[in-house]
Amino acid sequence: MFIITSRLRQLTEYYAVMEGSQYGFRTHRGVQMVVQRAHWVQQQAMKESGTLKRIDLDFKNAFNSAGHSYLWAILRGLGVPDVDFLEDLYSKSWMKITVGTGCSAPIQLDTGTVQGSVLSPFLFDLFLNALLRLLDATGITHGIKKTPQWNHAAFADDLRDNVVYWKTNGKINNDLQCN
């Protein structure tokens, strides 16, 4: 699995498949960068008299919740090579449950990534990458002047979304609307 993971990481980095806002399990990126970036934007928002609203999401049981059919569709859509190989590998995944001295029949796994596999965090990063692309496509950013424009940062299964509320003529302008 290490060779497959290494190959896929190299290819997805070389061809810029991963969004720049994903910091989890990537070379030369880490949680320190996310924290530093968020702190800097917060400081700039205070200087500009804006109010930064931050939404933090932590996906519960993230690695166990990625549906295989969705995962393969996302990987194919991103142009990731060897999806057929991965799909075949996962189609043969099963488990048995032991209770006391008894053991269940084999149970086919159709969600989640293999626990303990070096490939699993990378597969989840790619799975989450689809959401990150959708967030980028909205065009909504924090709107703080003189700073790079972005609206989110992800670290593995944690996602931070930033929105700025500006007061103009006594009214609050909000670029993020929930329907």
BALOBA-1460 file (C-alpha; in Angstrom, 3 decimals):
// residues 179
<rec num="1" residu="m" x="0.000" y="0.000" z="0.000"/>
<rec num="2" residu="f" x="2.892" y="2.335" z="0.689"/>
<rec num="3" residu="i" x="4.022" y="2.246" z="-2.966"/>
<rec num="4" residu="i" x="0.486" y="2.932" z="-4.254"/>
<rec num="5" residu="t" x="0.004" y="5.781" z="-1.766"/>
<rec num="6" residu="s" x="3.369" y="7.307" z="-2.633"/>
<rec num="7" residu="r" x="2.660" y="7.120" z="-6.372"/>
<rec num="8" residu="l" x="-0.804" y="8.648" z="-6.065"/>
<rec num="9" residu="r" x="0.471" y="11.436" z="-3.779"/>
<rec num="10" residu="q" x="3.215" y="12.339" z="-6.263"/>
<rec num="11" residu="l" x="0.816" y="12.393" z="-9.203"/>
<rec num="12" residu="t" x="-1.916" y="14.391" z="-7.468"/>
<rec num="13" residu="e" x="0.597" y="16.969" z="-6.229"/>
<rec num="14" residu="y" x="2.347" y="17.219" z="-9.602"/>
<rec num="15" residu="y" x="-0.933" y="17.719" z="-11.477"/>
<rec num="16" residu="a" x="-2.401" y="19.989" z="-8.771"/>
<rec num="17" residu="v" x="-5.383" y="17.729" z="-8.169"/>
<rec num="18" residu="m" x="-5.539" y="18.629" z="-4.481"/>
<rec num="19" residu="e" x="-6.956" y="22.016" z="-3.588"/>
<rec num="20" residu="g" x="-4.469" y="24.407" z="-2.027"/>
<rec num="21" residu="s" x="-6.789" y="24.756" z="0.947"/>
<rec num="22" residu="q" x="-6.234" y="21.118" z="2.027"/>
<rec num="23" residu="y" x="-3.380" y="20.934" z="4.523"/>
<rec num="24" residu="g" x="-3.899" y="17.458" z="5.998"/>
<rec num="25" residu="f" x="-1.422" y="14.667" z="5.283"/>
<rec num="26" residu="r" x="0.487" y="16.678" z="2.684"/>
<rec num="27" residu="t" x="4.211" y="17.351" z="2.371"/>
<rec num="28" residu="h" x="5.346" y="20.838" z="3.411"/>
<rec num="29" residu="r" x="1.927" y="21.663" z="4.870"/>
<rec num="30" residu="g" x="0.630" y="21.343" z="8.375"/>
<rec num="31" residu="v" x="-1.751" y="22.530" z="11.021"/>
<rec num="32" residu="q" x="0.650" y="25.343" z="11.982"/>
<rec num="33" residu="m" x="0.092" y="26.922" z="8.565"/>
<rec num="34" residu="v" x="-3.702" y="26.779" z="8.992"/>
<rec num="35" residu="v" x="-3.532" y="28.346" z="12.454"/>
<rec num="36" residu="q" x="-1.110" y="31.061" z="11.312"/>
<rec num="37" residu="r" x="-3.248" y="31.894" z="8.281"/>
<rec num="38" residu="a" x="-6.448" y="32.094" z="10.351"/>
<rec num="39" residu="h" x="-4.782" y="34.265" z="12.995"/>
<rec num="40" residu="w" x="-3.445" y="36.671" z="10.381"/>
<rec num="41" residu="v" x="-6.837" y="37.061" z="8.701"/>
<rec num="42" residu="q" x="-8.479" y="37.633" z="12.074"/>
<rec num="43" residu="q" x="-5.946" y="40.366" z="12.864"/>
<rec num="44" residu="q" x="-6.564" y="42.019" z="9.486"/>
<rec num="45" residu="a" x="-10.344" y="41.882" z="9.991"/>
<rec num="46" residu="m" x="-9.986" y="43.704" z="13.313"/>
<rec num="47" residu="k" x="-7.815" y="46.395" z="11.668"/>
<rec num="48" residu="e" x="-10.471" y="46.906" z="8.972"/>
<rec num="49" residu="s" x="-13.316" y="47.037" z="11.550"/>
<rec num="50" residu="g" x="-14.869" y="43.940" z="10.088"/>
<rec num="51" residu="t" x="-16.273" y="41.014" z="11.990"/>
<rec num="52" residu="l" x="-14.899" y="37.639" z="11.029"/>
<rec num="53" residu="k" x="-17.329" y="34.774" z="11.447"/>
<rec num="54" residu="r" x="-15.747" y="31.347" z="11.482"/>
<rec num="55" residu="i" x="-17.502" y="28.032" z="11.079"/>
<rec num="56" residu="d" x="-15.565" y="24.953" z="12.200"/>
<rec num="57" residu="l" x="-16.685" y="21.512" z="11.035"/>
<rec num="58" residu="d" x="-15.305" y="18.232" z="12.308"/>
<rec num="59" residu="f" x="-16.640" y="15.272" z="10.365"/>
<rec num="60" residu="k" x="-17.539" y="12.556" z="12.868"/>
<rec num="61" residu="n" x="-16.115" y="9.134" z="11.952"/>
<rec num="62" residu="a" x="-14.873" y="10.691" z="8.729"/>
<rec num="63" residu="f" x="-12.739" y="7.813" z="7.504"/>
<rec num="64" residu="n" x="-15.566" y="5.363" z="8.190"/>
<rec num="65" residu="s" x="-18.236" y="7.370" z="6.386"/>
<rec num="66" residu="a" x="-16.922" y="7.762" z="2.832"/>
<rec num="67" residu="g" x="-19.242" y="5.704" z="0.628"/>
<rec num="68" residu="h" x="-17.223" y="3.683" z="-1.859"/>
<rec num="69" residu="s" x="-19.390" y="4.449" z="-4.899"/>
<rec num="70" residu="y" x="-19.066" y="8.190" z="-4.181"/>
<rec num="71" residu="l" x="-15.355" y="7.873" z="-3.507"/>
<rec num="72" residu="w" x="-14.684" y="6.128" z="-6.839"/>
<rec num="73" residu="a" x="-16.841" y="8.665" z="-8.721"/>
<rec num="74" residu="i" x="-14.964" y="11.565" z="-7.131"/>
<rec num="75" residu="l" x="-11.568" y="10.011" z="-7.858"/>
<rec num="76" residu="r" x="-12.527" y="9.404" z="-11.483"/>
<rec num="77" residu="g" x="-13.838" y="12.965" z="-11.774"/>
<rec num="78" residu="l" x="-10.526" y="14.284" z="-10.468"/>
<rec num="79" residu="g" x="-8.634" y="12.197" z="-13.004"/>
<rec num="80" residu="v" x="-6.868" y="10.104" z="-10.368"/>
<rec num="81" residu="p" x="-5.183" y="7.065" z="-11.969"/>
<rec num="82" residu="d" x="-5.655" y="3.456" z="-10.874"/>
<rec num="83" residu="v" x="-9.215" y="3.902" z="-9.565"/>
<rec num="84" residu="d" x="-10.178" y="0.516" z="-11.030"/>
<rec num="85" residu="f" x="-7.365" y="-1.112" z="-9.035"/>
<rec num="86" residu="l" x="-8.468" y="0.608" z="-5.821"/>
<rec num="87" residu="e" x="-12.103" y="-0.274" z="-6.455"/>
<rec num="88" residu="d" x="-11.166" y="-3.919" z="-7.017"/>
<rec num="89" residu="l" x="-9.059" y="-3.935" z="-3.863"/>
<rec num="90" residu="y" x="-11.900" y="-2.490" z="-1.779"/>
<rec num="91" residu="s" x="-14.544" y="-4.742" z="-3.359"/>
<rec num="92" residu="k" x="-12.770" y="-7.668" z="-1.728"/>
<rec num="93" residu="s" x="-12.844" y="-6.027" z="1.729"/>
<rec num="94" residu="w" x="-14.905" y="-7.729" z="4.369"/>
<rec num="95" residu="m" x="-15.018" y="-8.223" z="8.117"/>
<rec num="96" residu="k" x="-16.347" y="-10.662" z="10.684"/>
<rec num="97" residu="i" x="-17.694" y="-9.784" z="14.100"/>
<rec num="98" residu="t" x="-16.678" y="-11.965" z="17.021"/>
<rec num="99" residu="v" x="-18.922" y="-12.083" z="20.077"/>
<rec num="100" residu="g" x="-17.798" y="-14.426" z="22.801"/>
<rec num="101" residu="t" x="-16.897" y="-17.662" z="21.061"/>
<rec num="102" residu="g" x="-19.133" y="-17.065" z="18.037"/>
<rec num="103" residu="c" x="-18.235" y="-15.391" z="14.771"/>
<rec num="104" residu="s" x="-20.520" y="-13.782" z="12.194"/>
<rec num="105" residu="a" x="-20.627" y="-14.514" z="8.495"/>
<rec num="106" residu="p" x="-18.401" y="-12.261" z="6.350"/>
<rec num="107" residu="i" x="-19.795" y="-8.735" z="5.977"/>
<rec num="108" residu="q" x="-18.968" y="-6.837" z="2.772"/>
<rec num="109" residu="l" x="-17.694" y="-3.294" z="3.385"/>
<rec num="110" residu="d" x="-19.190" y="-0.578" z="1.167"/>
<rec num="111" residu="t" x="-18.276" y="2.491" z="3.211"/>
<rec num="112" residu="g" x="-15.151" y="3.728" z="4.883"/>
<rec num="113" residu="t" x="-11.478" y="3.362" z="4.261"/>
<rec num="114" residu="v" x="-9.307" y="0.544" z="5.613"/>
<rec num="115" residu="q" x="-8.339" y="1.199" z="9.235"/>
<rec num="116" residu="g" x="-4.590" y="1.542" z="9.712"/>
<rec num="117" residu="s" x="-3.799" y="1.708" z="5.993"/>
<rec num="118" residu="v" x="-1.362" y="4.416" z="4.859"/>
<rec num="119" residu="l" x="-3.692" y="4.974" z="1.913"/>
<rec num="120" residu="s" x="-6.798" y="5.793" z="3.998"/>
<rec num="121" residu="p" x="-6.023" y="9.411" z="5.031"/>
<rec num="122" residu="f" x="-5.032" y="10.225" z="1.456"/>
<rec num="123" residu="l" x="-8.256" y="8.730" z="0.058"/>
<rec num="124" residu="f" x="-10.300" y="10.788" z="2.513"/>
<rec num="125" residu="d" x="-8.382" y="13.955" z="1.537"/>
<rec num="126" residu="l" x="-9.355" y="13.295" z="-2.082"/>
<rec num="127" residu="f" x="-12.955" y="12.564" z="-1.037"/>
<rec num="128" residu="l" x="-13.144" y="15.909" z="0.813"/>
<rec num="129" residu="n" x="-11.427" y="17.650" z="-2.110"/>
<rec num="130" residu="a" x="-14.742" y="17.657" z="-4.006"/>
<rec num="131" residu="l" x="-16.322" y="19.803" z="-1.275"/>
<rec num="132" residu="l" x="-13.321" y="22.143" z="-1.249"/>
<rec num="133" residu="r" x="-13.673" y="22.662" z="-5.009"/>
<rec num="134" residu="l" x="-17.342" y="23.522" z="-4.562"/>
<rec num="135" residu="l" x="-16.455" y="26.071" z="-1.881"/>
<rec num="136" residu="d" x="-13.842" y="27.614" z="-4.188"/>
<rec num="137" residu="a" x="-16.386" y="27.770" z="-7.027"/>
<rec num="138" residu="t" x="-18.751" y="29.962" z="-4.966"/>
<rec num="139" residu="g" x="-16.344" y="32.863" z="-5.327"/>
<rec num="140" residu="i" x="-17.163" y="33.920" z="-1.769"/>
<rec num="141" residu="t" x="-14.111" y="35.042" z="0.188"/>
<rec num="142" residu="h" x="-13.543" y="36.707" z="3.525"/>
<rec num="143" residu="g" x="-13.292" y="40.056" z="1.689"/>
<rec num="144" residu="i" x="-10.583" y="41.572" z="3.852"/>
<rec num="145" residu="k" x="-8.557" y="44.116" z="1.907"/>
<rec num="146" residu="k" x="-4.829" y="43.639" z="1.328"/>
<rec num="147" residu="t" x="-4.928" y="39.919" z="2.074"/>
<rec num="148" residu="p" x="-5.072" y="36.822" z="-0.114"/>
<rec num="149" residu="q" x="-8.701" y="35.955" z="-0.776"/>
<rec num="150" residu="w" x="-9.934" y="32.552" z="0.411"/>
<rec num="151" residu="n" x="-12.888" y="31.269" z="2.363"/>
<rec num="152" residu="h" x="-11.846" y="27.962" z="3.874"/>
<rec num="153" residu="a" x="-9.025" y="25.746" z="5.041"/>
<rec num="154" residu="a" x="-9.132" y="22.010" z="5.648"/>
<rec num="155" residu="f" x="-6.935" y="19.717" z="7.676"/>
<rec num="156" residu="a" x="-7.896" y="16.102" z="7.031"/>
<rec num="157" residu="d" x="-11.434" y="15.790" z="8.427"/>
<rec num="158" residu="d" x="-11.627" y="19.307" z="9.883"/>
<rec num="159" residu="l" x="-12.906" y="22.217" z="7.827"/>
<rec num="160" residu="r" x="-12.864" y="25.928" z="8.681"/>
<rec num="161" residu="d" x="-15.025" y="28.354" z="6.722"/>
<rec num="162" residu="n" x="-14.486" y="32.115" z="7.083"/>
<rec num="163" residu="v" x="-17.042" y="34.802" z="6.323"/>
<rec num="164" residu="v" x="-16.773" y="38.524" z="7.002"/>
<rec num="165" residu="y" x="-19.721" y="40.695" z="7.857"/>
<rec num="166" residu="w" x="-19.144" y="44.349" z="6.945"/>
<rec num="167" residu="k" x="-21.226" y="47.275" z="8.176"/>
<rec num="168" residu="t" x="-22.052" y="49.752" z="5.409"/>
<rec num="169" residu="n" x="-24.360" y="52.698" z="6.163"/>
<rec num="170" residu="g" x="-25.568" y="50.927" z="9.289"/>
<rec num="171" residu="k" x="-26.532" y="47.753" z="7.397"/>
<rec num="172" residu="i" x="-24.805" y="44.380" z="7.625"/>
<rec num="173" residu="n" x="-23.640" y="42.914" z="4.325"/>
<rec num="174" residu="n" x="-23.400" y="39.158" z="4.283"/>
<rec num="175" residu="d" x="-21.996" y="37.208" z="1.298"/>
<rec num="176" residu="l" x="-22.903" y="33.816" z="2.726"/>
<rec num="177" residu="q" x="-26.558" y="32.900" z="2.548"/>
<rec num="178" residu="c" x="-28.126" y="29.614" z="3.498"/>
<rec num="179" residu="n" x="-31.159" y="28.504" z="1.496"/>
